[in-house]
Amino acid sequence: MPRERTEIFRESDTQEKEKIIVLAFEGNNTERIYFEELKGDVRFNDELIYLHLLTREPDDTNSAPNHVFNQLKTEAKDEYNFDSLDELWMIIDKDRWKNISKIIELCKNEENMFVAGSNPCFEFWLILHVKNYEEITEEEQIALLENRKVNSKRRYVDQYIADTCGDGYNKNNPRLERFLSHIRFAIQQAEKLDADKEDFPSNLGSHIYKIAKNIIKPLS
């Protein structure tokens, strides 16, 4: 029998919030670090939102969408009695995966479960924090979407972030304070790119904005 949702609050002094949002990640580094940093940021709406991040062991390479779905379902959806307002999100990239449409349909059949996809990858969401999309040339857009390797350790998107920021970029230490201060700009840009309201971005785009909108404080 599923446990009560209040049991997901691990801190003993945490009061029950209006909404629980649970995230499961395809990546083991940047995505988790981003949301950990956002939880501690002044823009996070900690009065109403409890953000719970599912984790994997560092050596767990099961990052395919079906594995992310299974983790979110078994460790959250089937484990607790969530309220109708609660949200359980898969955060996945386009990359090479072929079964994304199937996973989206599975989520649609499950109450509370959603997909926030990025094309080509989560790092494009970071780009939207620090670069005006309208200033990205058509040639750069094509290269971003293809996201090919530029050397043995780095792909084009990562290099683009490094060049845009002007002071380097490391996926394991992304120095997210330079991005989070522009999160509202990223939301605005990502939502504009999602004008057709697709289930998953078919071109350059990121649906992380759907989560971000729900967890930051409204402008006063």
Secondary structure by P-SEA (a helix, b strand, c coil): ccccccccccccccccccbbbbbbbccccaaaaaaaaaaaccccccccbbbbbbbcccccccccaaaaaaaaaaaccccccccccbbbbbbbbcccccaaaaaaaaaaaccccccccccccaaaaaaaaccccccccaaaaaaaaacccccccccaaaaaaaaaaccccccccccccccccaaaaaaaaaaaaacccccccccccccaaaaaaacccccc
